[in-house]
């Protein structure tokens, strides 16, 4: 504790330089916190919910449809309990920035497949019976101030309507909620009749985007997935069956390896940070050589001087880094609310621990060279300016 005034005085010797360095460190670790939250979200273990569901899609590409005729063959696969299907529509509501997931589905079997989407019984029946009917999640309805009975126009990006119209119009007949708070991301989607979609589109009639399969025994999911794919091997429409989570993440991973991208960005950021803070520490020590000589003259040991300089670097990194991680933790919920919510981006304990570890490692890396220089400093040479 007796060295704290000396440490504080060293940091405040050049207030502007210290402040700018702190801001740089905070910005770097704020970026780290947000990007690492994304990395952890992509690598998070699968939830128990949906563990008995598989997704069968085209082996060639996610955008390659599958024939509707495949449904019966998948249903007949041993170990399969139920099958439904969906497709990607990609419609836009009013403005491109209002994009949200919207899928044509088979209403009854899809809602049976996803009991976590809680819909009042009357609204469920209305959705099943009305060909132009659609349902939306509560979060999506709140965002756009929708209510049951509204007509929802979506402008297609892939499938124009065969009547030549520029929009598809749906009747909102229900608003569903997620069964659990951690599933609120599912409330930011809209579902409508696959039959209406198939009849109205100009291309791709008689096909679906993917099949959702419920297995009788989740422990046999891998074997059942292989059995499904074997049925379509060497056909014109080979399939790839995988867990529901793997399928969801494959959408985002089409742009590349998320973990590798995040690692590359953070490596560049921290390399720049090491250069910045290393230069700051080296310049600070050069300016204080006579002061350090005076400390040694007053009885400070070489070890005490080394630890004092090391502590300065560590405090600079830890203080700035913690500020950055706190800012990231505060920003992530806002970012999550503004996104589709399919990934739970939040600061988890592993991100905090990794962040603190990086702060300590960078602090030692940039503090050790000037600390060793200060420790080896000769009093006479230093006071003489040599």
C-alpha positions as CSV (number, residue, x, y, z in Angstrom):
1,X,0.0,0.0,0.0
2,X,2.9,2.4,0.7
3,X,3.8,2.3,-3.0
4,X,0.3,3.4,-4.2
5,X,1.1,7.1,-4.1
6,X,4.2,6.5,-6.2
7,X,2.2,4.4,-8.7
8,X,-0.5,7.0,-8.9
9,X,2.0,9.8,-9.4
10,X,3.7,7.9,-12.2
11,X,0.4,7.3,-14.1
12,X,-0.7,10.9,-13.6
13,X,2.7,12.4,-14.7
14,X,1.3,12.8,-18.2
15,X,-2.4,12.9,-17.8
16,X,-3.3,13.2,-21.4
17,X,-1.1,10.3,-22.5
18,X,-2.4,8.1,-19.7
19,X,-6.0,8.9,-20.6
20,X,-5.6,8.2,-24.3
21,X,-3.8,4.9,-23.5
22,X,-6.6,3.9,-21.2
23,X,-9.2,4.7,-23.9
24,X,-7.3,2.7,-26.4
25,X,-7.1,-0.3,-24.1
26,X,-10.8,0.1,-23.2
27,X,-11.8,0.2,-26.9
28,X,-9.7,-2.9,-27.7
29,X,-11.2,-5.0,-24.8
30,X,-14.7,-3.7,-25.6
31,X,-14.3,-5.1,-29.1
32,X,-12.8,-8.3,-27.6
33,X,-15.8,-8.7,-25.3
34,X,-18.4,-8.4,-28.0
35,X,-16.5,-10.6,-30.5
36,X,-15.7,-13.3,-27.9
37,X,-19.4,-13.3,-26.9
38,X,-20.2,-14.1,-30.5
39,X,-17.6,-16.9,-30.6
40,X,-18.8,-18.4,-27.3
41,X,-22.4,-18.2,-28.6
42,X,-21.5,-20.2,-31.7
43,X,-19.7,-22.8,-29.7
44,X,-22.2,-23.0,-26.9
45,X,-23.5,-26.5,-26.0
46,X,-26.8,-27.5,-27.5
47,X,-29.9,-26.8,-25.4
48,X,-31.9,-29.8,-24.1
49,X,-34.8,-28.3,-26.1
50,X,-34.8,-29.7,-29.6
51,X,-32.3,-32.4,-28.8
52,X,-34.6,-34.9,-30.5
53,X,-34.9,-32.9,-33.7
54,X,-32.9,-33.3,-36.9
55,X,-32.8,-31.2,-40.0
56,X,-32.6,-32.8,-43.5
57,X,-31.4,-30.4,-46.2
58,X,-29.7,-30.7,-49.6
59,X,-26.1,-32.0,-49.4
60,X,-25.1,-29.5,-52.1
61,X,-26.3,-26.2,-50.5
62,X,-28.7,-24.8,-48.1
63,X,-30.4,-22.9,-50.9
64,X,-30.9,-26.1,-52.9
65,X,-34.5,-27.3,-52.4
66,X,-35.7,-30.9,-51.9
67,X,-38.6,-32.6,-53.6
68,X,-41.8,-32.8,-51.6
69,X,-41.9,-36.5,-52.5
70,X,-39.1,-37.2,-50.0
71,X,-41.5,-36.7,-47.1
72,X,-42.9,-40.2,-47.3
73,X,-39.5,-41.8,-47.5
74,X,-38.2,-39.9,-44.5
75,X,-41.3,-40.7,-42.5
76,X,-40.8,-44.4,-43.2
77,X,-37.2,-44.4,-41.8
78,X,-37.0,-46.6,-38.6
79,X,-36.7,-44.4,-35.5
80,X,-38.4,-41.4,-37.0
81,X,-41.4,-40.2,-34.9
82,X,-42.6,-37.2,-36.9
83,X,-41.7,-35.1,-39.9
84,X,-42.6,-31.6,-41.0
85,X,-41.0,-29.1,-43.4
86,X,-40.3,-25.4,-44.1
87,X,-38.6,-23.2,-46.6
88,X,-36.8,-19.9,-46.7
89,X,-38.9,-17.0,-48.0
90,X,-36.7,-13.9,-47.3
91,X,-39.5,-11.4,-47.5
92,X,-38.9,-7.7,-46.5
93,X,-41.5,-5.7,-44.5
94,X,-41.7,-2.1,-45.8
95,X,-38.0,-1.4,-45.6
96,X,-34.9,-3.6,-46.1
97,X,-33.7,-2.7,-42.6
98,X,-36.9,-4.3,-41.2
99,X,-35.7,-7.8,-42.3
100,X,-36.7,-10.7,-40.0
101,X,-36.8,-14.5,-40.5
102,X,-40.0,-15.5,-42.3
103,X,-40.8,-19.1,-43.3
104,X,-43.5,-21.0,-45.1
105,X,-44.4,-24.1,-43.1
106,X,-47.0,-26.8,-42.8
107,X,-49.0,-25.3,-39.9
108,X,-50.3,-28.2,-37.9
109,X,-47.2,-30.5,-38.0
110,X,-44.8,-27.6,-37.6
111,X,-46.5,-26.4,-34.4
112,X,-46.6,-29.9,-33.1
113,X,-42.8,-30.2,-33.9
114,X,-42.2,-26.9,-31.9
115,X,-44.3,-27.0,-28.7
116,X,-42.1,-24.3,-27.3
117,X,-44.0,-21.8,-29.6
118,X,-47.0,-21.2,-27.4
119,X,-50.1,-20.1,-29.4
120,X,-53.7,-19.9,-28.1
121,X,-55.8,-22.7,-29.3
122,X,-58.3,-20.5,-31.2
123,X,-55.4,-18.7,-33.0
124,X,-53.8,-22.1,-33.8
125,X,-57.0,-23.3,-35.4
126,X,-57.4,-20.1,-37.4
127,X,-53.8,-20.5,-38.7
128,X,-54.4,-24.1,-39.8
129,X,-57.7,-23.2,-41.6
130,X,-56.9,-19.9,-43.3
131,X,-54.8,-20.3,-46.4
132,X,-53.4,-16.8,-46.3
133,X,-53.0,-16.9,-42.5
134,X,-49.7,-16.1,-40.7
135,X,-48.5,-16.0,-37.2
136,X,-45.7,-13.9,-35.7
137,X,-43.7,-13.9,-32.5
138,X,-44.7,-11.6,-29.7
139,X,-41.4,-9.7,-29.9
140,X,-41.8,-9.2,-33.7
141,X,-45.4,-8.1,-33.2
142,X,-44.4,-5.6,-30.5
143,X,-41.6,-4.2,-32.7
144,X,-43.9,-3.4,-35.6
145,X,-47.0,-2.8,-33.5
146,X,-48.9,-5.6,-35.1
147,X,-52.1,-7.1,-33.8
148,X,-54.3,-10.0,-34.8
149,X,-56.4,-9.1,-37.8
150,X,-53.7,-7.0,-39.5
151,X,-52.7,-7.6,-43.1
152,X,-48.9,-8.0,-43.4
153,X,-47.3,-7.2,-46.8
154,X,-43.9,-8.7,-47.5
155,X,-41.8,-7.8,-50.5
156,X,-40.1,-11.0,-51.9
157,X,-36.4,-11.1,-52.5
158,X,-36.3,-14.6,-54.1
159,X,-39.8,-15.7,-55.0
160,X,-42.0,-13.2,-56.9
161,X,-45.7,-13.8,-56.9
162,X,-47.0,-15.5,-60.0
163,X,-49.8,-12.9,-60.4
164,X,-47.1,-10.3,-61.1
165,X,-47.7,-8.4,-57.8
166,X,-44.8,-6.9,-56.0
167,X,-45.9,-8.0,-52.6
168,X,-47.3,-11.1,-50.8
169,X,-50.0,-10.2,-48.4
170,X,-50.7,-12.3,-45.3
171,X,-53.5,-12.2,-42.7
172,X,-52.1,-12.1,-39.1
173,X,-54.3,-14.7,-37.3
174,X,-52.1,-15.3,-34.3
175,X,-49.2,-14.2,-32.1
176,X,-47.1,-16.8,-30.3
177,X,-44.8,-16.6,-27.3
178,X,-41.7,-18.5,-26.3
179,X,-42.3,-21.1,-23.6
180,X,-39.1,-20.0,-21.8
181,X,-37.2,-16.7,-21.5
182,X,-34.1,-18.1,-23.1
183,X,-36.0,-18.8,-26.2
184,X,-37.3,-15.3,-26.8
185,X,-35.2,-15.2,-30.0
186,X,-37.8,-17.4,-31.6
187,X,-40.4,-14.7,-31.1
188,X,-38.7,-12.6,-33.9
189,X,-39.9,-14.7,-36.8
190,X,-43.1,-15.0,-38.9
191,X,-44.6,-18.2,-40.2
192,X,-47.2,-18.8,-42.9
193,X,-48.8,-21.5,-45.0
194,X,-46.4,-23.5,-47.3
195,X,-49.4,-24.4,-49.5
196,X,-50.2,-20.8,-50.1
197,X,-46.5,-20.1,-50.8
198,X,-46.2,-23.1,-53.2
199,X,-49.3,-22.1,-55.2
200,X,-48.2,-18.5,-55.5
201,X,-44.6,-18.7,-56.4
202,X,-43.3,-18.8,-60.0
203,X,-40.4,-21.2,-59.4
204,X,-39.7,-24.2,-57.3
205,X,-43.3,-25.7,-57.0
206,X,-43.4,-29.1,-55.4
207,X,-40.2,-28.5,-53.4
208,X,-39.4,-27.6,-49.8
209,X,-36.3,-26.0,-48.2
210,X,-35.7,-28.6,-45.5
211,X,-37.4,-31.3,-43.5
212,X,-37.5,-31.3,-39.7
213,X,-37.4,-34.7,-38.2
214,X,-38.3,-35.8,-34.6
215,X,-36.7,-39.0,-33.6
216,X,-38.1,-41.5,-31.0
217,X,-34.8,-41.8,-29.2
218,X,-32.4,-38.8,-29.1
219,X,-29.5,-41.1,-28.3
220,X,-29.9,-42.8,-31.7
221,X,-30.1,-39.5,-33.6
222,X,-26.7,-40.0,-35.4
223,X,-27.7,-43.4,-36.6
224,X,-31.1,-42.2,-37.8
225,X,-29.5,-39.3,-39.6
226,X,-27.2,-41.6,-41.5
227,X,-30.1,-43.9,-42.4
228,X,-32.0,-41.0,-43.9
229,X,-29.0,-39.8,-45.9
230,X,-28.4,-43.4,-47.2
231,X,-31.8,-43.4,-48.8
232,X,-30.9,-40.5,-51.0
233,X,-27.3,-41.4,-51.7
234,X,-26.3,-41.2,-55.4
235,X,-29.7,-39.6,-56.3
236,X,-30.3,-36.3,-57.9
237,X,-31.2,-34.9,-54.5
238,X,-28.7,-36.1,-52.0
239,X,-29.3,-35.0,-48.4
240,X,-27.4,-34.0,-45.4
241,X,-29.1,-34.6,-42.0
242,X,-27.7,-33.0,-38.9
243,X,-28.8,-31.7,-35.5
244,X,-31.0,-28.6,-35.4
245,X,-28.3,-26.5,-33.8
246,X,-25.7,-27.4,-36.5
247,X,-28.2,-26.5,-39.2
248,X,-28.9,-23.1,-37.6
249,X,-25.2,-22.3,-37.3
250,X,-24.5,-23.4,-40.8
251,X,-26.5,-20.3,-42.1
252,X,-24.0,-18.0,-40.4
253,X,-21.0,-20.1,-41.1
254,X,-21.6,-19.7,-44.9
255,X,-19.6,-16.5,-44.6
256,X,-16.6,-18.5,-43.2
257,X,-15.2,-19.9,-40.0
258,X,-16.6,-17.6,-37.3
259,X,-14.0,-18.6,-34.7
260,X,-11.2,-18.0,-37.2
261,X,-12.5,-14.7,-38.3
262,X,-12.9,-13.5,-34.6
263,X,-9.4,-14.8,-33.8
264,X,-7.8,-13.0,-36.7
265,X,-9.5,-9.7,-35.9
266,X,-8.6,-9.9,-32.2
267,X,-5.0,-10.8,-33.1
268,X,-4.7,-7.7,-35.2
269,X,-6.3,-5.5,-32.5
270,X,-4.1,-6.9,-29.7
271,X,-0.9,-6.7,-31.8
272,X,-1.6,-3.0,-32.3
273,X,-2.4,-2.6,-28.6
274,X,1.0,-4.2,-27.6
275,X,2.8,-1.7,-29.9
276,X,0.8,1.2,-28.5
277,X,1.2,0.4,-24.8
278,X,4.7,-0.8,-25.2
279,X,5.7,2.5,-26.7
280,X,3.9,4.4,-24.0
281,X,5.7,2.5,-21.2
282,X,9.1,2.8,-22.9
283,X,8.7,6.5,-23.4
284,X,7.5,7.0,-19.8
285,X,10.5,5.2,-18.4
286,X,12.9,7.2,-20.5
287,X,11.5,10.4,-19.2
288,X,11.7,9.3,-15.6
289,X,15.3,7.9,-15.6
290,X,16.5,10.6,-13.1
291,X,13.5,10.0,-10.9
292,X,14.2,6.3,-10.8
293,X,17.8,7.0,-9.9
294,X,16.6,9.1,-7.0
295,X,14.4,6.3,-5.8
296,X,17.4,4.0,-5.8
297,X,19.5,6.6,-4.0
298,X,16.8,6.8,-1.3
299,X,17.1,3.0,-0.7
300,X,14.7,1.4,-3.1
301,X,16.1,-2.0,-4.2
302,X,16.4,-3.1,-7.8
303,X,13.5,-5.5,-7.2
304,X,11.3,-2.8,-5.8
305,X,11.9,-0.6,-8.8
306,X,11.2,-3.5,-11.2
307,X,7.9,-4.3,-9.4
308,X,6.9,-0.6,-9.4
309,X,7.3,-0.3,-13.2
310,X,5.6,-3.7,-13.8
311,X,2.7,-2.6,-11.5
312,X,2.3,0.5,-13.6
313,X,1.9,-1.5,-16.8
314,X,-0.5,-4.0,-15.2
315,X,-2.7,-1.3,-13.7
316,X,-2.9,0.5,-17.0
317,X,-4.0,-2.7,-18.8
318,X,-6.3,-4.0,-16.1
319,X,-8.1,-0.7,-15.5
320,X,-8.6,0.0,-19.2
321,X,-9.4,-3.6,-20.0
322,X,-12.1,-3.9,-17.2
323,X,-13.7,-0.7,-18.4
324,X,-13.8,-2.1,-21.9
325,X,-15.3,-5.4,-20.8
326,X,-18.0,-3.6,-18.7
327,X,-18.9,-1.5,-21.8
328,X,-19.2,-4.7,-23.9
329,X,-21.4,-6.3,-21.2
330,X,-23.7,-3.3,-21.3
331,X,-23.8,-3.1,-25.1
332,X,-24.5,-6.8,-25.8
333,X,-28.1,-6.9,-24.5
334,X,-28.9,-3.9,-26.7
335,X,-27.3,-5.6,-29.7
336,X,-29.2,-8.8,-28.9
337,X,-32.5,-7.0,-28.8
338,X,-31.8,-5.3,-32.1
339,X,-30.8,-8.6,-33.8
340,X,-32.9,-11.6,-34.6
341,X,-32.0,-13.1,-31.2
342,X,-31.1,-16.5,-32.6
343,X,-27.8,-16.5,-30.7
344,X,-27.6,-15.7,-27.0
345,X,-24.8,-13.1,-27.2
346,X,-23.9,-12.2,-23.6
347,X,-20.7,-11.9,-21.6
348,X,-20.1,-15.3,-20.0
349,X,-17.6,-16.2,-17.2
350,X,-15.1,-17.7,-19.7
351,X,-15.0,-14.4,-21.6
352,X,-14.3,-12.5,-18.4
353,X,-11.6,-14.9,-17.4
354,X,-10.0,-14.9,-20.9
355,X,-10.1,-11.1,-20.9
356,X,-8.4,-10.7,-17.5
357,X,-5.8,-13.2,-18.6
358,X,-5.1,-11.3,-21.7
359,X,-4.8,-8.0,-19.7
360,X,-2.3,-9.6,-17.4
361,X,-0.3,-11.2,-20.2
362,X,-0.1,-8.0,-22.3
363,X,0.7,-6.0,-19.1
364,X,3.7,-8.3,-18.4
365,X,4.7,-8.3,-22.0
366,X,4.9,-4.5,-22.3
367,X,6.0,-3.8,-18.8
368,X,8.9,-6.3,-18.5
369,X,11.4,-4.7,-20.9
370,X,11.2,-1.2,-19.4
371,X,11.1,-2.7,-15.9
372,X,14.3,-4.7,-16.5
373,X,15.9,-1.5,-17.9
374,X,14.9,0.4,-14.7
375,X,16.1,-2.4,-12.5
376,X,19.6,-2.4,-14.1
377,X,19.9,1.4,-14.0
378,X,23.1,2.7,-12.6
379,X,22.6,5.6,-10.2
380,X,25.6,7.6,-11.2
381,X,25.0,7.2,-15.0
382,X,21.3,8.0,-14.6
383,X,21.9,11.2,-12.6
384,X,24.7,12.2,-15.0
385,X,22.2,11.8,-18.0
386,X,24.3,9.0,-19.6
